[in-house]
Amino acid sequence: MMNSEYLAVFLDESQEHLQAVNDHLLKLEKQPEDDSIVGEIFRSAHTLKGMSATMGYEDLAHLTHNMENVLDLIRNKKKQATTEIIDIMFQSVDSLENMVNDIASGGDGKLDVTALVAELEAIEKGSSQAVKEAAATTEQVDLLEVYDEYERTVLEESLEQGYSVYQIKVELDEKAMLKAARVFMVFDVLNQLGDVIKSSPATELLEEEQFERDFVVTVVSKESGETIKNKILGISEISDVVVQSMTSFVHATQAEDQTLQPVQENQRKSKQEPEKVKEAQKAPENNKTIRVNIDRLDVLMNLFEELVIDRGRLEQISGELVNAELTETVERMTRTTGNLQEIILTMRMMPVETVFNRFPRMIRNLSKDLGKQVHLEIVGAETELDRTIIDEIGDPLVHLLRNSIDHGIETPEERMAVGKPAQGTVLLKAYHSGNHVFIEIKDDGAGISREKVLNKALKNQIITEDDAGSLTDSQVFGLLFEPGFSTAEQITDISGRGVGLDVVRNTFESLGGVVTVQSELNKGSTFLIQLPLTLSIIDVMLVETGGEKYAIPLTSIVETAIVNKDELFSAHGQKVIDFRGKVVPLVFLRDVFNTPITELDEDFYSLVIIQKGEQIAGLVVDSLIGQHDIVLKSLGNYLTNVFAISGATILGDGEVALIVDPNALIK
């Protein structure tokens, strides 16, 4: 089934279940007595095992089956969820992820899992003696019941909810006179201890006494088999009771009846299901979602971008022709395409949770390796970003988090020595604000030493002695992003505060984002990342310089202004203006892009004030055209590394306008 139509579904759902197992294992480590968490892990592992077996991936199914066995022991209180067991579970999840990734890249999903299976079996065998002793005390009963698909599902769900499943053979005394009354009393006891799933013969026949001396019932309960047996034997005229655990039988039937899609829970209805099973099986709201390949959404977005370009052209033609009907039609088309644009952009949005989910496990491993106690708190994981941005932010966020743990959070001894709790906290927070998404990484560690940063910057000749005294804290901490800059006294294989941060900044800036740092010594540090919601269609201010049109993203613009040339001053060979109490350096676009010099009234300059973090600059242009929605197009492979240009767009009249990169100009 390697090339079957189900492979894409298998890969998607496998990754979802593996992520769920990862997340719940982390929760289980903190709350080892919570049965509901074990049930969630068991359910995901069980579904993954069934899917793998159906698709023919034996190693996947084999390893997951052994994980299930251990989880079953934990769920039935025969094992404790110790750190050692959870470590082995995490290793198993890593192997499962490797196999799924191998399948996704066209492999056969095979992996030598012998060592892991042996470790899991060793855990399982640790409690096998008790199981054998319990089995020896009960007589083995032939499985007289024949269970249909629904009944097997109920039994499986009961196990997953923490119930035990028993088949009970009850034998009445041969002198019993009122058999139906004894049956009623047995059922009354069983309903107090659990729930009866099935009886053989059926309850109607038992009530009519159409049976000999014995009957068999299948029961789910949280009581022990011995308790149930003693309760039934307490009823008069009962000669014998044999209670047999059904756990192994249910597991065996699960392997026979796996399908890619789990049975829809809202199709299961029964008056005899245990309460928790009933709750789990309440009919959910109708599922109105479908899976769509992201490539199709990319094609849809490209087609819509062409539509936006044509819309601009129509708006221009309408303005030139001054036709009332045409103008009205174009206005209606503009509104419609505006709504369509919003829907398409929303379709491409994904919660940052898809990136954040990988971090708790990483933090756990790092803190153990470094001998530190770290709690990761995630806030706003439901915040949505365009998929193209989501794909790019994972690695730089990993780097910032590793920095916070390695060189931000102190060891427990160091923290307690300065009156802090032994466990450090790293806050990962995402939230919307306007047309931006902000991501914060905040730690309560040692903070960043201003003096260390300045000394390193002076040593590397990044700044001069004169600069050092005038820089604000924010500007000093911004020096961390200079290439090769590090304040780490000892560079580790995990991170150095500052090592590679220039790459982090460049990645975020290539996405139209900005990174700033705030820190207080011995209190902690905060990295704040500002990102645009989408990269495909952006708002810009169109300007003209030397007869050529340029687009400046609105997200970087503070405001526009017209100033008298007499207001210009020179400082260190740079033209500047005093703008609202700040000294703002000017950048002449015609000099940057070598455009032809045009005859203009030089008494006034048109300015676009742009900002990056705390840095501000004024772009001098010939004229301001106005605000537009434009489609961002790449310059292609032949025009890479063009200074201060991030792309191009096609305007309504068919003319190409280059999109200015304000970050490069401010640098």
C-alpha positions in Angstrom: 0.0 0.0 0.0 3.1 2.2 -0.3 1.6 4.3 -3.1 -2.0 3.9 -2.1 -4.4 6.8 -1.9 -4.4 6.5 1.9 -0.7 7.3 2.3 -1.2 11.1 2.6 -3.9 10.6 5.2 -1.7 8.1 7.1 1.2 10.5 7.3 -1.0 13.5 8.4 -2.7 11.5 11.1 0.4 9.8 12.2 2.2 13.1 12.8 -0.9 14.4 14.7 -1.0 11.3 17.0 2.8 11.4 17.6 2.5 15.1 18.6 -0.4 14.2 20.9 1.7 11.4 22.5 4.6 13.8 23.0 2.4 16.4 24.6 0.6 14.0 26.9 3.9 12.3 28.0 5.1 15.7 29.2 1.9 16.2 31.2 2.1 12.6 32.6 5.6 13.3 33.9 4.1 16.2 36.0 0.9 14.4 36.9 1.7 10.7 37.1 -1.5 9.8 38.9 -3.8 11.3 36.3 -5.5 8.3 34.6 -7.1 10.5 31.9 -3.7 11.5 30.6 -2.7 7.8 30.3 -6.0 7.1 28.5 -5.2 9.9 25.9 -1.7 8.5 25.3 -3.1 5.0 25.0 -5.8 6.1 22.5 -3.2 7.9 20.3 -0.8 4.9 20.4 -3.6 2.4 19.8 -4.8 4.3 16.7 -1.3 4.7 15.4 -0.7 1.0 15.8 -3.9 0.1 13.9 -3.1 2.5 11.1 0.5 1.2 10.8 -0.6 -2.4 10.8 -3.2 -1.7 8.1 -0.7 0.1 5.9 1.8 -2.7 6.4 4.5 -0.9 8.4 5.4 -3.7 10.7 8.2 -2.0 12.7 5.9 0.9 13.5 3.1 -1.4 14.6 5.4 -3.6 16.6 7.0 -0.8 18.6 3.7 0.9 19.2 2.2 -2.4 20.4 4.9 -2.7 23.1 4.3 0.9 24.1 0.6 0.0 24.5 1.4 -2.9 26.8 3.4 -0.6 29.1 0.7 2.0 29.1 -1.8 -0.6 30.0 0.2 -1.5 33.0 0.4 2.1 34.1 -3.3 2.5 33.5 -4.2 -0.5 35.6 -1.9 0.7 38.4 0.5 -2.2 38.0 3.3 0.3 37.2 4.2 3.8 38.1 4.9 6.4 35.4 8.5 7.0 36.6 10.9 9.3 34.8 12.8 6.2 33.6 9.8 4.7 31.9 8.8 8.1 30.4 12.4 8.5 29.0 12.0 5.1 27.2 8.6 6.2 26.0 10.2 9.4 24.6 12.9 7.4 22.9 10.2 5.2 21.3 8.4 8.3 20.1 11.6 9.6 18.5 12.0 6.2 16.7 8.4 6.3 15.5 8.9 9.9 14.2 12.0 8.8 12.3 10.0 5.9 10.7 7.1 8.2 9.7 9.6 10.8 8.3 11.3 8.0 6.4 7.9 6.9 4.9 7.2 10.6 4.0 10.4 10.8 2.1 9.7 7.7 0.1 11.3 5.1 2.3 9.8 1.8 3.6 9.6 2.9 7.3 11.9 0.1 8.5 14.1 0.7 11.6 15.9 -1.6 14.0 13.7 -1.3 17.1 15.0 -4.4 18.8 16.7 -2.6 21.7 13.7 -0.4 22.4 11.3 -3.3 22.2 13.5 -5.3 24.6 13.5 -2.4 27.1 9.7 -2.1 26.9 9.3 -5.8 27.3 11.6 -5.7 30.4 9.3 -3.1 31.9 6.3 -5.3 31.1 7.8 -8.5 32.5 8.6 -6.7 35.7 4.9 -7.1 36.7 4.2 -10.3 34.8 4.7 -12.5 37.9 1.8 -10.8 39.7 -0.3 -11.2 36.5 0.6 -15.0 36.4 -0.4 -15.4 40.0 -3.7 -13.7 39.5 -4.3 -15.9 36.5 -3.6 -19.0 38.4 -6.3 -18.3 40.9 -9.1 -18.2 38.3 -10.3 -20.9 36.1 -10.0 -20.2 32.4 -13.5 -20.0 30.8 -14.0 -20.6 27.1 -15.1 -17.4 25.4 -18.7 -18.3 24.8 -19.6 -14.8 23.7 -19.5 -13.7 20.1 -19.0 -9.9 20.0 -20.1 -7.7 17.1 -18.2 -4.6 16.0 -20.1 -2.3 18.2 -19.6 -4.5 21.3 -15.9 -4.8 20.7 -15.7 -1.0 20.3 -17.4 -0.5 23.6 -15.0 -2.9 25.3 -12.0 -1.1 23.8 -13.3 2.3 24.9 -13.9 0.9 28.4 -10.3 -0.2 28.6 -9.1 3.2 27.4 -11.3 4.9 30.0 -9.5 3.0 32.8 -12.2 0.3 33.3 -11.5 -3.5 33.6 -13.4 -5.9 31.4 -14.5 -9.3 32.8 -16.4 -12.3 31.5 -18.3 -13.9 34.4 -19.8 -17.4 34.4 -22.5 -17.8 37.0 -23.8 -21.2 38.0 -27.0 -21.6 40.0 -27.7 -24.3 42.6 -29.4 -27.3 41.0 -32.1 -27.0 43.6 -32.8 -23.3 42.8 -36.5 -22.7 42.4 -36.8 -19.2 41.2 -34.0 -18.9 38.6 -35.3 -15.6 37.1 -35.2 -14.0 40.6 -31.6 -15.2 41.1 -30.6 -13.7 37.7 -32.3 -10.4 38.7 -30.3 -10.3 41.9 -27.0 -11.1 40.1 -27.7 -8.3 37.6 -28.6 -5.9 40.4 -25.2 -6.6 42.1 -23.3 -6.2 38.8 -25.0 -2.9 38.0 -23.9 -1.6 41.3 -20.3 -2.6 40.7 -20.2 -1.6 37.0 -22.1 -2.1 33.8 -23.3 -5.2 31.9 -22.4 -5.1 28.2 -23.8 -8.5 27.1 -25.3 -11.7 28.5 -25.5 -15.1 27.1 -28.3 -16.2 26.8 -29.9 -12.8 26.2 -31.6 -11.0 29.1 -35.1 -11.7 27.7 -34.4 -15.5 27.7 -32.9 -15.3 31.2 -36.0 -13.5 32.5 -38.2 -16.3 31.0 -35.9 -18.9 32.6 -35.1 -20.3 29.2 -31.6 -21.6 30.3 -30.2 -24.5 32.3 -28.1 -23.7 35.4 -25.4 -21.3 34.1 -25.1 -18.1 32.1 -22.3 -15.8 31.1 -22.2 -12.0 31.3 -19.6 -9.5 30.1 -19.1 -6.7 32.6 -17.0 -3.5 32.7 -16.1 -2.3 36.2 -13.4 -0.5 38.2 -13.7 -3.2 40.9 -11.3 -6.2 41.1 -12.4 -9.6 39.8 -12.2 -11.0 43.4 -14.6 -8.3 44.7 -17.1 -9.1 42.0 -16.9 -12.8 42.6 -17.4 -12.4 46.4 -20.4 -10.1 45.9 -22.2 -12.6 43.6 -21.4 -15.6 45.9 -23.1 -13.7 48.6 -26.4 -14.3 46.8 -28.2 -17.4 48.0 -28.6 -20.4 45.7 -25.4 -19.5 43.6 -23.2 -22.6 43.5 -20.2 -21.2 41.6 -18.8 -18.0 40.0 -15.8 -17.8 37.7 -14.4 -14.4 36.8 -12.0 -14.0 33.9 -10.2 -10.9 32.7 -11.0 -10.0 29.1 -8.1 -7.5 28.6 -5.9 -9.9 26.5 -8.9 -10.9 24.4 -9.9 -7.3 23.7 -6.3 -6.5 22.6 -6.2 -9.5 20.4 -9.5 -8.6 18.6 -8.2 -5.0 18.2 -5.4 -6.2 16.0 -7.8 -8.1 13.8 -10.1 -5.2 13.2 -8.0 -2.1 12.5 -9.0 0.5 9.9 -7.4 3.7 8.8 -10.2 5.8 10.2 -11.4 5.2 13.8 -15.0 4.3 14.2 -17.1 7.4 14.5 -18.0 7.7 18.2 -21.3 9.3 17.6 -22.6 6.1 15.9 -22.3 4.1 19.2 -25.4 4.2 21.4 -26.1 1.9 24.3 -28.1 2.1 27.6 -25.5 -0.2 29.1 -22.3 1.7 28.5 -20.4 3.0 31.5 -20.9 6.6 32.3 -17.4 7.8 31.1 -17.8 5.8 27.9 -21.1 7.5 27.3 -19.6 10.9 27.8 -16.8 10.1 25.3 -19.4 9.0 22.8 -21.7 11.9 22.8 -22.4 13.0 19.3 -20.0 15.8 18.3 -21.0 18.7 16.2 -21.0 17.9 12.5 -17.4 18.1 11.2 -17.3 20.7 8.5 -13.6 20.7 7.8 -11.7 19.1 4.9 -8.0 18.6 4.3 -6.6 20.6 1.4 -3.1 20.1 0.0 -1.1 23.4 0.6 0.0 23.4 -3.0 -3.5 23.9 -4.2 -3.8 26.9 -1.8 -0.6 28.3 -3.3 -2.1 27.9 -6.8 -5.3 29.6 -5.6 -3.2 32.5 -4.1 -1.2 32.9 -7.4 -4.5 33.2 -9.4 -5.9 35.7 -6.9 -2.7 37.8 -7.1 -3.2 38.0 -10.9 -6.8 39.1 -10.2 -5.5 41.9 -7.9 -3.2 43.1 -10.6 -6.1 43.1 -13.1 -8.3 44.9 -10.5 -5.7 47.7 -10.3 -5.7 48.0 -14.1 -9.5 48.2 -14.2 -9.5 50.9 -11.5 -7.1 53.0 -13.6 -9.1 52.5 -16.8 -12.3 53.4 -15.0 -10.7 56.6 -13.7 -9.6 57.6 -17.2 -12.9 56.8 -19.0 -15.2 58.4 -16.4 -18.1 56.0 -17.1 -20.6 55.8 -14.3 -21.6 52.2 -15.0 -18.0 51.1 -15.3 -17.0 52.9 -12.2 -19.9 51.3 -10.2 -19.0 47.8 -11.5 -15.3 48.3 -10.7 -16.2 49.5 -7.2 -18.4 46.4 -6.6 -15.6 44.2 -8.0 -13.1 45.9 -5.6 -15.4 45.1 -2.6 -15.9 41.5 -3.7 -12.2 40.8 -4.4 -11.4 42.5 -1.0 -13.7 39.9 0.7 -12.2 37.1 -1.4 -8.7 38.3 -0.4 -9.6 38.1 3.3 -11.0 34.6 2.9 -8.0 33.3 1.0 -5.5 34.8 3.4 -7.5 33.3 6.3 -7.4 29.8 4.6 -3.6 30.1 4.5 -3.4 30.9 8.2 -2.1 28.3 10.7 -1.9 28.6 14.5 1.7 29.1 15.8 0.9 26.0 17.9 2.2 23.9 15.0 5.6 25.4 15.7 5.3 25.8 19.5 4.3 22.1 20.0 7.9 20.9 19.5 9.4 23.1 22.2 8.2 21.5 25.5 10.0 18.3 24.7 13.1 20.2 23.6 13.1 22.2 26.9 12.8 19.0 28.9 15.8 17.4 27.2 17.9 20.6 27.4 17.2 21.2 31.1 18.1 17.6 31.9 21.3 17.8 29.9 22.3 21.1 31.7 21.2 20.0 35.1 18.7 22.9 35.3 15.1 23.1 36.3 13.1 24.9 33.6 9.3 25.4 33.2 8.1 26.4 29.8 4.9 28.4 29.8 3.2 28.8 26.4 0.6 31.5 25.9 -1.4 32.4 22.8 -0.5 29.2 20.8 -3.8 29.7 18.9 -2.5 32.9 17.3 -2.5 32.5 13.5 0.1 33.4 11.0 0.5 32.8 7.2 1.9 29.4 6.5 4.9 30.8 4.6 5.9 32.6 7.7 5.2 29.6 10.0 7.5 27.5 7.9 10.4 29.9 8.5 10.2 30.8 12.1 10.8 27.4 13.8 14.6 27.3 13.6 15.3 30.9 14.8 12.8 30.4 17.7 14.7 27.2 18.7 17.9 29.1 18.7 16.5 31.9 21.0 15.0 29.3 23.4 18.3 27.4 23.6 20.0 30.6 24.4 17.6 31.4 27.2 18.0 28.0 28.8 21.8 27.7 28.3 22.9 31.2 29.2 19.8 32.9 30.6 18.5 30.5 33.2 20.9 29.8 36.1 21.5 26.4 37.8 19.2 25.7 40.8 22.1 26.4 43.2 22.8 29.8 41.7 19.2 30.7 41.7 18.6 29.8 45.3 21.8 31.7 46.3 20.2 35.0 45.0 16.8 34.2 46.5 15.1 32.9 43.3 13.1 29.7 43.1 15.2 26.7 42.0 13.0 26.3 38.9 13.4 28.9 36.2 10.6 30.0 33.9 10.7 30.6 30.1 7.6 32.3 28.7 6.8 31.8 25.1 3.9 34.1 24.1 2.2 35.0 20.8 -0.4 37.7 20.2 -2.0 39.8 17.5 -1.7 43.6 17.4 -2.9 45.4 14.3 -1.5 43.8 11.2 1.3 42.1 13.1 1.9 39.1 15.2 4.2 39.5 18.2 6.2 36.6 19.7 7.9 37.0 23.1 10.5 34.8 24.6 11.0 35.9 28.2 13.1 34.2 30.9 13.6 35.0 34.6 17.3 34.2 34.4 20.5 36.2 34.9 19.8 38.8 32.3 22.4 40.4 30.0 25.3 42.4 31.3 25.5 45.8 29.6 29.2 46.1 30.5 30.1 42.7 29.0 28.3 43.5 25.8 30.0 46.9 25.5 33.5 45.4 26.3 33.0 42.8 23.6 31.8 45.3 21.1 34.8 47.5 21.7 37.1 44.5 21.5 35.6 43.6 18.1 35.7 47.2 17.0 32.0 47.2 16.4 31.7 50.6 18.2 34.1 53.3 19.4 34.7 54.6 22.9 32.7 57.7 22.0 29.7 55.6 21.0 29.8 53.5 24.1 28.7 56.2 26.5 25.8 57.4 24.4 24.1 54.1 23.6 20.8 53.3 25.3 20.3 49.8 26.9 18.2 48.7 23.9 20.9 49.8 21.4 23.6 48.0 23.5 21.6 44.8 23.6 21.0 45.2 19.8 24.7 44.7 19.4 24.2 41.0 20.2 22.9 40.6 16.7 26.2 41.6 15.1 27.9 38.7 13.2 30.1 36.6 15.4 29.2 38.5 18.5 29.0 36.5 21.8 29.2 37.3 25.5 29.3 33.6 26.4 32.4 32.9 28.5 32.4 29.4 27.3 30.8 28.4 24.0 28.9 25.1 24.3 27.4 22.9 21.7 24.0 24.1 22.7 24.4 27.9 22.3 26.2 31.0 23.3 24.3 34.1 24.1 24.7 35.9 20.7 26.3 33.1 18.7 24.4 33.0 15.5 21.9 35.7 16.5 22.8 37.6 13.3 21.3 34.7 11.4 18.2 34.8 13.6 17.8 38.5 12.9 18.4 38.1 9.2 15.8 35.3 9.0 13.1 37.4 10.8 14.0 40.6 8.7 13.7 38.6 5.5 10.1 37.9 6.5 9.5 41.6 7.1 9.9 41.3 10.9 11.9 43.0 13.6 13.7 41.6 16.6 14.4 43.7 19.8 15.9 42.8 23.1 15.1 44.0 26.6 17.0 42.8 29.7 17.6 43.6 33.3 20.6 42.1 35.1 19.6 39.3 37.5 16.0 39.7 36.5 15.8 38.2 33.0 15.7 39.0 29.3 12.9 39.4 26.7 13.3 38.9 23.0 10.4 40.5 21.1 9.8 39.5 17.5 7.3 41.5 15.3 6.1 39.7 12.2 3.6 40.6 9.5 0.4 38.5 9.2 1.1 37.6 5.6 3.8 38.1 2.9 1.7 37.6 -0.2 -0.4 40.8 -0.6 0.8 43.9 1.3 -0.2 47.5 1.8 2.4 50.0 0.4 3.0 53.6 -0.1 3.9 54.3 -3.8 6.5 57.0 -4.3 8.3 58.3 -7.4 11.9 59.1 -7.8 13.7 60.0 -11.0 10.7 59.0 -13.1 10.6 55.5 -11.5 8.0 54.2 -9.0 8.9 52.4 -5.8 6.7 50.8 -3.2 7.5 51.1 0.6 5.7 48.7 2.9 3.3 50.5 5.2 4.4 48.4 8.2 7.7 50.2 8.2 6.3 53.7 7.7 5.8 56.1 10.7 4.4 58.9 8.6 5.0 61.1 5.6 6.0 64.7 5.6 7.0 67.6 3.4 9.9 69.7 4.8 11.7 72.9 3.6 15.2 72.3 2.5 16.3 75.1 5.0 15.4 72.7 7.8 18.2 70.3 6.7 21.4 70.1 8.7 24.7 68.3 8.3 26.1 66.0 11.0 29.1 63.8 10.5 28.8 64.2 6.7 25.1 63.1 6.9 22.1 65.2 6.0 19.7 65.2 9.0 16.5 67.0 10.1 15.1 67.8 13.5 11.8 65.9 13.3 9.5 66.1 16.4 12.4 66.5 18.7 14.5 63.7 17.2 17.5 63.9 14.9 16.5 61.9 11.9 19.1 61.0 9.2 18.0 61.4 5.6 18.5 58.9 2.8 18.1 60.1 -0.8 16.5 57.3 -2.9 17.8 58.8 -6.1 21.4 58.4 -4.8 20.8 54.9 -3.5 19.3 53.6 -6.8 21.1 56.0 -9.2 17.9 57.2 -10.8 18.0 60.1 -13.3 18.0 63.5 -11.8 14.8 65.4 -12.6 14.1 69.1 -12.5 12.0 69.7 -9.4 11.3 72.5 -7.0 14.2 71.8 -4.6 12.8 74.2 -2.0 10.8 71.3 -0.5 11.5 67.7 0.0 8.9 64.9 0.2 9.8 62.5 3.1 8.8 59.0 4.1 9.7 58.5 7.8 10.6 54.8 8.3 11.3 52.9 11.5 13.1 49.7 12.5 13.0 49.0 16.2 14.2 52.3 17.8 16.0 53.4 14.7 14.4 56.0 12.4 15.3 57.4 9.0 13.7 59.7 6.4 13.6 58.6 2.8 13.7 61.6 0.4 11.6 61.0 -2.7 10.4 63.2 -5.6 6.7 62.7 -4.9 4.2 60.7 -3.0 1.7 58.8 -5.1 -0.5 57.1 -2.5 -1.4 53.9 -0.7 -2.1 50.7 -2.6 -2.6 46.9 -2.2 0.1 45.2 -4.1 1.2 41.6 -4.9 4.7 40.8 -3.7 6.7 39.1 -6.5 10.1 37.6 -6.1 12.9 39.0 -8.3 13.9 35.4 -9.3 17.1 33.5 -9.1 19.1 35.9 -11.3 18.6 39.0 -9.2 19.5 37.8 -5.7 21.2 40.1 -3.2 20.0 43.4 -4.8 20.7 46.1 -2.2 17.6 47.5 -0.5 15.1 45.8 -2.8 13.0 42.9 -1.4 10.8 42.2 -4.5 8.7 43.8 -7.2 5.1 44.2 -8.2 3.0 44.9 -11.3 0.9 48.1 -11.1 -2.5 48.7 -12.7 -0.9 50.3 -15.8 1.3 47.3 -16.3 4.4 49.1 -15.1 6.8 47.2 -12.7 7.5 48.9 -9.3 10.4 47.7 -7.1 9.6 47.2 -3.4 12.0 48.9 -1.1 13.5 47.1 1.9 13.5 49.8 4.7 15.5 47.6 7.0 18.5 47.6 4.6 18.3 51.4 4.2 18.2 52.0 7.9 21.3 49.8 8.3 
